[in-house]
Amino acid sequence: MSGAPTIGVVVPTWNRPEEAAACAAALARADHPRRFTVVVDSGSRPPARAALAAALADADRTSIVALDENRGFAGAVNAGLREAFGRGADAVLVLNDDATAAPDVLTTLAAVLRSRPDAGILAPRVLDEPSGREVSRGERVVVPLLCLPRTWLRVRGAAARPYDVTGVLGVAFLVTRACWEAVGPLAEPFFAYYEEVDYCLRARAAGFRIVVVPAASVRHAGFRGFAGGFTPLAAYLKARNLPLLARRHAGVLDWLVFAPTYAALVLASALGYALRGGAGILPALARGVADALRARSGPPPAALFHPN
């Protein structure tokens, strides 16, 4: 790769024009000279789609890909990756619409990209938007331990130089062209949640390294986990998709650990929501577990969609 690489940025969004516009505005301040942004509207309602188009009408080096239906995070990202790589990007940063990239993120990632041809995925540190505290500087992805709280398995320390990890958050991760061509798109059966874990496992299986670049950072405002902050849609998808992930990657011995920890996770979550008055989450959790047992994947039930 000669000269500065061309980096595309893909921002998937659904009925959140203000967040997507703010994300794109931060990217417009990026100091990397060869960049462009693709905002993928995944079947938003007409008012939200019109608001997004108006907000991005004069945005610097930003275009919109409008999908006819909501294809979830995975489908929207895939549409954006195809567009960005089709436009000649050497690598593409996938960025949540409620994340804010520092101006030097692309330049910092690009410098490491040139020095690590074995890397298929690179990621910045992820910070919490309100507090500024560090949320993730890489994940330890161990198949039988997928149901343990992710905070227990996160990489710790204060390393300043790039280092290898086994997984990263889906909030912000850069995919190289070589990785995209070898590994392919994100798995759309997940729709949303855990598709980035699946992609990291697939990239590693294909021989690519996953590298965290601590000098680069993004802020993210939308963290949700089993312990709190769920919507019914998120509760359903997370309960359903963990077994989907295990079916793709777990061996027989892995299931001996995964199955009881999955059951414990769901039961603890249900109890916690019931005690806190969040009983509305319980039917979604139950339906997610039922669909997981039936090996159902793809778009969630329409009744769970409640856009803002």
URUR-V323264 format. One record per pair of residues at least 12 apart in sequence whose ideal C-beta (glycine too) atoms are under 6 Angstrom apart, sorted by the first residue. I is the first residue (numbers start at 0). J is the second residue. Records with the same first field share a line. If there is no record, write none. Layout:
BEGIN
I->J / J
END
This chain:
BEGIN
3->32 / 33
4->89 / 109 / 112
5->33 / 87 / 88 / 89
6->34 / 90 / 105
7->35 / 83 / 88 / 91
8->26 / 36 / 92 / 94
9->37 / 76 / 79 / 83 / 91 / 93
10->22 / 38 / 94 / 96
11->39 / 41 / 72 / 75 / 76
12->40 / 96
13->41 / 43 / 69
14->43 / 44 / 47 / 306
15->96
16->47 / 50 / 51 / 54
18->96 / 97
19->38 / 51 / 96
20->54
22->96
23->36 / 38 / 55 / 58 / 61
25->99 / 100
26->100
27->59
28->102
29->102 / 105
30->102 / 103 / 106
31->105 / 106
34->105
35->60
36->61
37->62 / 64 / 79 / 82 / 83
38->63
39->64 / 75 / 78 / 79
40->63 / 65
41->66 / 69 / 70 / 75
42->66 / 68 / 69
64->78 / 82
71->190 / 191
72->191
73->185 / 187 / 189 / 194
74->187
76->93 / 185
77->184 / 185
84->176 / 179
89->176
90->112 / 173 / 175
91->174
92->173
93->172
94->171
95->170
97->220 / 221
98->170 / 171 / 217 / 219
99->218
100->217
101->216
104->123 / 215
107->212 / 214 / 215
108->121 / 173 / 212 / 215
111->161 / 212
115->210
117->208
118->208 / 210
119->175 / 178 / 202 / 207
120->172 / 174 / 202 / 209
121->173 / 210 / 212
122->167 / 172 / 211
123->171 / 212 / 215 / 216 / 217
124->136 / 213 / 216
125->168 / 170 / 217 / 219
126->216 / 218
128->218 / 219 / 220
135->153 / 168
136->154 / 211 / 213
137->154 / 164 / 211
138->153 / 166 / 167
139->152 / 165
140->165 / 166 / 196 / 199
142->248 / 249 / 253
143->253 / 256 / 257
146->260 / 261 / 264
158->213
159->213
161->210 / 212
163->208 / 210
164->209 / 211
166->196 / 199
169->195
170->219
171->217
178->202 / 207
181->205
182->201 / 202 / 205
185->198
188->296 / 297
189->240
190->298
191->236
192->236 / 237 / 240
193->240 / 244
197->244
200->248
225->268
229->280
231->283 / 303
232->303
234->280 / 283 / 284
235->283 / 286 / 287 / 299 / 303
236->299
238->265 / 284 / 287 / 288
239->287 / 290 / 291
241->261
242->291
243->296
245->257
265->288
269->281 / 284
END
